[in-house]
Amino acid sequence: MTSRRPGWFVAATVLGLAFALAFLFLPIVGILADVPPGELVSRLDDGTSLDALRLSLETTAISLGIIVAVGTPVACLLATRRFRGRALVETLLELPLVLPPAVAGIGLLAAFGPQGLLGSALDDAGLGIALTTGGVVAAQTFVASPFYLRQAQAAFGALDPALAEASRTLGAGEAATFGRVVVPGAAGGLVTGAALAWGRALGEFGATLIVAGSFRGISQTAPLAIFASFSSDFTAALALSAVLLAVSGALLLGVKLLTGEAAP
């Protein structure tokens, strides 16, 4: 019996995989190989870099908290209820996924900036977003929320409705059922969505620059610090890039381990 040779489709698929791996992996190698690790670490011992990293971690933690707190019940509602206009609501909530960052930033200023729709009220309450740390949080929340909402909605939609119904039959109220049955049942998808949203918030650049500017200790997050040092100190830009690369890689790996996707 003659052995069957792989067809052209299999060969093309393998070639495509090799190309994708090379194209996506070589820039990562370039970040880590262009400058010795010791020099990268030493460049991180800089006030500007440390301030940018600290601000990124603080603002993304706040943004993620807002996204999860508001987005979890919203995603559950969209996944379990059918109502008129639902498709329009989903489209509006997912719109930041396809908006260019510059448009997102302009939109936030038009709505919440000093001359925006709600700008005066926010400024009077001390919650103005223009050129403030609050503007960083607003930009991150705006661009990252759809990543959590879509994943959370899919997770809630995959749950067996009989579980929630059984909980209510046993006397649990809507809130208790949501907190004790529905959320734990969708936990894997919620964790994945939160990780994706946090990663997107951590890398946010364009909308943040337009809304909040790039001021050290106030609005200069790690991506903005990379851009600021790109032309004057490329090694410092590489060092910060390597940190974000390591954090992002650890985040993805951690999610896969928690959700069991890394198992063979």
NORKA-V563546 format. One record per residue. RES is the residue in three letters. PHI is phi in degrees with one decimal (999 if undefined). PSI is psi in degrees with one decimal (* if undefined). BURIAL is 1 if it has 16 or more other C-alpha atoms within 10 Angstrom, else 0. Layout:
res=RES phi=PHI psi=PSI burial=BURIAL
res=RES phi=PHI psi=PSI burial=BURIAL
This chain:
res=MET phi=999 psi=127.6 burial=0
res=THR phi=-79.6 psi=140.6 burial=0
res=SER phi=-74.3 psi=142.5 burial=0
res=ARG phi=-84.8 psi=124.1 burial=0
res=ARG phi=-80.7 psi=149.0 burial=0
res=PRO phi=-59.9 psi=138.8 burial=0
res=GLY phi=-75.2 psi=173.4 burial=0
res=TRP phi=-63.4 psi=-30.8 burial=0
res=PHE phi=-66.5 psi=-42.6 burial=0
res=VAL phi=-63.6 psi=-43.7 burial=0
res=ALA phi=-62.3 psi=-41.3 burial=0
res=ALA phi=-66.1 psi=-36.6 burial=0
res=THR phi=-64.8 psi=-44.2 burial=0
res=VAL phi=-63.6 psi=-41.8 burial=0
res=LEU phi=-63.2 psi=-40.5 burial=0
res=GLY phi=-63.9 psi=-39.7 burial=0
res=LEU phi=-63.5 psi=-43.1 burial=0
res=ALA phi=-62.9 psi=-42.2 burial=0
res=PHE phi=-64.0 psi=-44.2 burial=0
res=ALA phi=-62.6 psi=-43.7 burial=0
res=LEU phi=-62.7 psi=-43.7 burial=0
res=ALA phi=-65.0 psi=-45.2 burial=0
res=PHE phi=-65.3 psi=-38.9 burial=0
res=LEU phi=-85.8 psi=-26.6 burial=0
res=PHE phi=-90.7 psi=-32.8 burial=0
res=LEU phi=-61.0 psi=-40.4 burial=0
res=PRO phi=-60.8 psi=-34.0 burial=0
res=ILE phi=-66.3 psi=-44.4 burial=0
res=VAL phi=-61.2 psi=-39.7 burial=0
res=GLY phi=-60.6 psi=-39.3 burial=0
res=ILE phi=-61.9 psi=-41.2 burial=1
res=LEU phi=-86.4 psi=-21.0 burial=1
res=ALA phi=-101.2 psi=-17.6 burial=0
res=ASP phi=-68.9 psi=-32.7 burial=0
res=VAL phi=-129.8 psi=138.8 burial=0
res=PRO phi=-56.7 psi=143.5 burial=0
res=PRO phi=-55.0 psi=-38.1 burial=0
res=GLY phi=-61.6 psi=-39.2 burial=0
res=GLU phi=-70.8 psi=-36.4 burial=0
res=LEU phi=-60.9 psi=-44.8 burial=1
res=VAL phi=-63.9 psi=-41.9 burial=0
res=SER phi=-64.8 psi=-32.8 burial=0
res=ARG phi=-70.7 psi=-20.7 burial=1
res=LEU phi=-74.4 psi=-17.8 burial=1
res=ASP phi=-81.2 psi=61.0 burial=0
res=ASP phi=-138.0 psi=137.7 burial=0
res=GLY phi=-58.9 psi=-41.4 burial=0
res=THR phi=-64.4 psi=-45.0 burial=1
res=SER phi=-64.6 psi=-44.2 burial=1
res=LEU phi=-65.8 psi=-40.1 burial=1
res=ASP phi=-62.7 psi=-41.0 burial=1
res=ALA phi=-66.3 psi=-42.9 burial=1
res=LEU phi=-64.7 psi=-43.3 burial=1
res=ARG phi=-60.9 psi=-46.3 burial=0
res=LEU phi=-63.5 psi=-39.2 burial=1
res=SER phi=-61.6 psi=-45.3 burial=1
res=LEU phi=-66.7 psi=-40.6 burial=1
res=GLU phi=-67.3 psi=-48.7 burial=0
res=THR phi=-69.3 psi=-38.1 burial=1
res=THR phi=-69.3 psi=-31.1 burial=1
res=ALA phi=-65.4 psi=-42.3 burial=1
res=ILE phi=-66.1 psi=-45.5 burial=0
res=SER phi=-59.8 psi=-45.3 burial=1
res=LEU phi=-64.8 psi=-38.3 burial=1
res=GLY phi=-60.5 psi=-42.7 burial=0
res=ILE phi=-65.0 psi=-44.9 burial=1
res=ILE phi=-61.4 psi=-45.5 burial=1
res=VAL phi=-69.4 psi=-43.9 burial=1
res=ALA phi=-63.6 psi=-42.9 burial=0
res=VAL phi=-85.9 psi=-39.7 burial=0
res=GLY phi=-73.7 psi=-28.4 burial=1
res=THR phi=-63.5 psi=-54.0 burial=1
res=PRO phi=-65.9 psi=-32.6 burial=1
res=VAL phi=-63.8 psi=-45.4 burial=0
res=ALA phi=-63.8 psi=-38.7 burial=1
res=CYS phi=-64.6 psi=-41.4 burial=1
res=LEU phi=-61.3 psi=-46.7 burial=0
res=LEU phi=-66.9 psi=-30.3 burial=1
res=ALA phi=-80.9 psi=-25.8 burial=1
res=THR phi=-115.0 psi=-5.4 burial=0
res=ARG phi=-123.1 psi=143.3 burial=0
res=ARG phi=-113.1 psi=125.4 burial=0
res=PHE phi=-149.5 psi=160.0 burial=0
res=ARG phi=-65.5 psi=132.1 burial=0
res=GLY phi=88.9 psi=5.4 burial=0
res=ARG phi=-60.8 psi=-41.5 burial=0
res=ALA phi=-62.7 psi=-38.4 burial=0
res=LEU phi=-66.7 psi=-41.7 burial=0
res=VAL phi=-61.4 psi=-45.3 burial=0
res=GLU phi=-61.6 psi=-40.4 burial=0
res=THR phi=-63.0 psi=-43.4 burial=0
res=LEU phi=-64.6 psi=-39.5 burial=0
res=LEU phi=-70.4 psi=-27.7 burial=0
res=GLU phi=-93.8 psi=-7.1 burial=1
res=LEU phi=-55.7 psi=-38.2 burial=0
res=PRO phi=-59.4 psi=-18.2 burial=1
res=LEU phi=-63.2 psi=-34.1 burial=0
res=VAL phi=-108.8 psi=-4.9 burial=0
res=LEU phi=-72.9 psi=135.1 burial=0
res=PRO phi=-60.1 psi=144.6 burial=0
res=PRO phi=-54.5 psi=-38.0 burial=1
res=ALA phi=-63.7 psi=-39.4 burial=1
res=VAL phi=-65.9 psi=-39.7 burial=0
res=ALA phi=-60.6 psi=-44.1 burial=1
res=GLY phi=-64.6 psi=-43.9 burial=1
res=ILE phi=-63.3 psi=-40.5 burial=0
res=GLY phi=-62.9 psi=-41.7 burial=1
res=LEU phi=-63.7 psi=-40.7 burial=1
res=LEU phi=-67.3 psi=-38.7 burial=1
res=ALA phi=-66.6 psi=-26.9 burial=1
res=ALA phi=-92.4 psi=-43.9 burial=0
res=PHE phi=-120.4 psi=-1.4 burial=1
res=GLY phi=-73.7 psi=177.7 burial=1
res=PRO phi=-56.0 psi=-35.2 burial=1
res=GLN phi=-104.2 psi=14.2 burial=0
res=GLY phi=-84.5 psi=-177.5 burial=0
res=LEU phi=-59.2 psi=-43.0 burial=0
res=LEU phi=-113.8 psi=12.2 burial=0
res=GLY phi=-59.6 psi=-46.3 burial=1
res=SER phi=-62.2 psi=-44.5 burial=1
res=ALA phi=-63.8 psi=-41.1 burial=0
res=LEU phi=-67.9 psi=-41.0 burial=1
res=ASP phi=-64.0 psi=-39.6 burial=0
res=ASP phi=-64.4 psi=-30.7 burial=0
res=ALA phi=-88.6 psi=1.4 burial=0
res=GLY phi=74.7 psi=25.9 burial=0
res=LEU phi=-118.3 psi=25.3 burial=0
res=GLY phi=-61.3 psi=146.1 burial=1
res=ILE phi=-105.5 psi=-17.0 burial=1
res=ALA phi=-68.2 psi=124.0 burial=1
res=LEU phi=58.9 psi=35.4 burial=1
res=THR phi=-131.6 psi=167.0 burial=1
res=THR phi=-64.6 psi=-32.7 burial=1
res=GLY phi=-60.2 psi=-32.9 burial=1
res=GLY phi=-65.4 psi=-35.5 burial=1
res=VAL phi=-62.4 psi=-46.8 burial=1
res=VAL phi=-62.3 psi=-42.4 burial=1
res=ALA phi=-61.9 psi=-44.3 burial=1
res=ALA phi=-64.9 psi=-44.1 burial=1
res=GLN phi=-63.5 psi=-44.0 burial=1
res=THR phi=-63.3 psi=-41.2 burial=1
res=PHE phi=-63.2 psi=-47.7 burial=1
res=VAL phi=-80.9 psi=-24.7 burial=1
res=ALA phi=-95.1 psi=-21.9 burial=1
res=SER phi=-58.6 psi=-38.4 burial=1
res=PRO phi=-61.8 psi=-28.9 burial=1
res=PHE phi=-63.6 psi=-39.3 burial=1
res=TYR phi=-75.3 psi=-43.2 burial=1
res=LEU phi=-61.1 psi=-44.5 burial=1
res=ARG phi=-65.2 psi=-44.6 burial=1
res=GLN phi=-68.3 psi=-41.5 burial=1
res=ALA phi=-65.8 psi=-40.5 burial=1
res=GLN phi=-62.9 psi=-41.4 burial=1
res=ALA phi=-63.7 psi=-39.3 burial=1
res=ALA phi=-66.5 psi=-43.9 burial=1
res=PHE phi=-67.3 psi=-37.4 burial=1
res=GLY phi=-66.9 psi=-24.5 burial=1
res=ALA phi=-83.3 psi=-9.1 burial=0
res=LEU phi=-72.9 psi=147.4 burial=1
res=ASP phi=-73.1 psi=117.4 burial=0
res=PRO phi=-58.6 psi=-21.8 burial=0
res=ALA phi=-64.6 psi=-27.7 burial=0
res=LEU phi=-64.4 psi=-48.9 burial=0
res=ALA phi=-66.0 psi=-38.7 burial=1
res=GLU phi=-64.4 psi=-39.1 burial=0
res=ALA phi=-64.6 psi=-39.3 burial=0
res=SER phi=-62.8 psi=-43.2 burial=1
res=ARG phi=-68.5 psi=-34.8 burial=0
res=THR phi=-63.0 psi=-33.4 burial=0
res=LEU phi=-80.7 psi=2.5 burial=0
res=GLY phi=106.2 psi=-1.4 burial=0
res=ALA phi=-76.6 psi=141.7 burial=0
res=GLY phi=-78.4 psi=178.8 burial=0
res=GLU phi=-62.0 psi=-44.1 burial=0
res=ALA phi=-65.6 psi=-43.4 burial=0
res=ALA phi=-65.4 psi=-39.8 burial=0
res=THR phi=-64.0 psi=-42.1 burial=1
res=PHE phi=-63.1 psi=-45.7 burial=1
res=GLY phi=-77.4 psi=-30.8 burial=0
res=ARG phi=-101.9 psi=-20.5 burial=0
res=VAL phi=-119.8 psi=-54.4 burial=1
res=VAL phi=-69.0 psi=-51.5 burial=1
res=VAL phi=-63.9 psi=-47.8 burial=1
res=PRO phi=-59.5 psi=-35.9 burial=0
res=GLY phi=-66.6 psi=-29.4 burial=1
res=ALA phi=-102.0 psi=13.6 burial=1
res=ALA phi=-57.2 psi=-40.6 burial=0
res=GLY phi=-59.9 psi=-46.6 burial=1
res=GLY phi=-67.9 psi=-35.1 burial=1
res=LEU phi=-66.2 psi=-40.7 burial=1
res=VAL phi=-64.0 psi=-44.1 burial=1
res=THR phi=-61.8 psi=-44.9 burial=1
res=GLY phi=-62.4 psi=-41.4 burial=1
res=ALA phi=-64.1 psi=-39.4 burial=1
res=ALA phi=-65.5 psi=-42.7 burial=1
res=LEU phi=-64.6 psi=-41.6 burial=1
res=ALA phi=-65.8 psi=-41.0 burial=1
res=TRP phi=-65.5 psi=-41.4 burial=1
res=GLY phi=-62.6 psi=-40.3 burial=1
res=ARG phi=-66.5 psi=-40.9 burial=1
res=ALA phi=-64.4 psi=-38.9 burial=1
res=LEU phi=-63.5 psi=-33.7 burial=1
res=GLY phi=-94.2 psi=3.1 burial=1
res=GLU phi=-61.5 psi=135.8 burial=1
res=PHE phi=-134.7 psi=-61.5 burial=1
res=GLY phi=-62.4 psi=-51.8 burial=1
res=ALA phi=-64.2 psi=-37.9 burial=1
res=THR phi=-62.3 psi=-43.4 burial=1
res=LEU phi=-61.4 psi=-41.1 burial=1
res=ILE phi=-72.1 psi=-41.7 burial=1
res=VAL phi=-78.9 psi=-46.7 burial=1
res=ALA phi=-112.8 psi=-7.4 burial=1
res=GLY phi=73.4 psi=-162.4 burial=1
res=SER phi=-138.5 psi=82.9 burial=1
res=PHE phi=-116.4 psi=125.3 burial=1
res=ARG phi=-55.3 psi=130.2 burial=1
res=GLY phi=80.0 psi=-9.0 burial=1
res=ILE phi=-117.1 psi=-51.4 burial=1
res=SER phi=-139.6 psi=1.5 burial=1
res=GLN phi=-85.8 psi=93.2 burial=1
res=THR phi=-78.9 psi=177.3 burial=1
res=ALA phi=-58.2 psi=-46.7 burial=1
res=PRO phi=-59.5 psi=-38.4 burial=1
res=LEU phi=-69.3 psi=-35.6 burial=1
res=ALA phi=-66.5 psi=-37.1 burial=1
res=ILE phi=-61.2 psi=-45.8 burial=1
res=PHE phi=-63.5 psi=-40.6 burial=0
res=ALA phi=-66.0 psi=-35.2 burial=1
res=SER phi=-92.4 psi=-4.1 burial=1
res=PHE phi=-57.7 psi=-46.1 burial=0
res=SER phi=-83.7 psi=-24.1 burial=0
res=SER phi=-104.5 psi=-29.7 burial=0
res=ASP phi=-147.4 psi=82.9 burial=0
res=PHE phi=-63.4 psi=-32.3 burial=0
res=THR phi=-65.0 psi=-40.8 burial=1
res=ALA phi=-63.8 psi=-38.7 burial=1
res=ALA phi=-63.2 psi=-40.3 burial=1
res=LEU phi=-63.8 psi=-40.0 burial=1
res=ALA phi=-62.8 psi=-47.2 burial=1
res=LEU phi=-65.3 psi=-38.3 burial=1
res=SER phi=-61.9 psi=-39.7 burial=1
res=ALA phi=-64.3 psi=-38.0 burial=1
res=VAL phi=-64.1 psi=-47.7 burial=1
res=LEU phi=-64.5 psi=-34.8 burial=1
res=LEU phi=-63.4 psi=-45.2 burial=0
res=ALA phi=-64.7 psi=-42.5 burial=0
res=VAL phi=-63.9 psi=-44.2 burial=0
res=SER phi=-65.0 psi=-42.0 burial=1
res=GLY phi=-64.0 psi=-42.7 burial=0
res=ALA phi=-64.6 psi=-36.3 burial=0
res=LEU phi=-62.9 psi=-49.3 burial=1
res=LEU phi=-62.8 psi=-43.5 burial=0
res=LEU phi=-65.1 psi=-41.2 burial=0
res=GLY phi=-61.8 psi=-40.7 burial=1
res=VAL phi=-63.7 psi=-43.4 burial=1
res=LYS phi=-64.1 psi=-38.1 burial=0
res=LEU phi=-68.6 psi=-40.8 burial=0
res=LEU phi=-67.8 psi=-37.4 burial=0
res=THR phi=-91.6 psi=-2.8 burial=0
res=GLY phi=82.6 psi=7.2 burial=0
res=GLU phi=-73.0 psi=-18.8 burial=0
res=ALA phi=-84.0 psi=-8.4 burial=0
res=ALA phi=-71.1 psi=144.1 burial=0
res=PRO phi=-69.1 psi=* burial=0
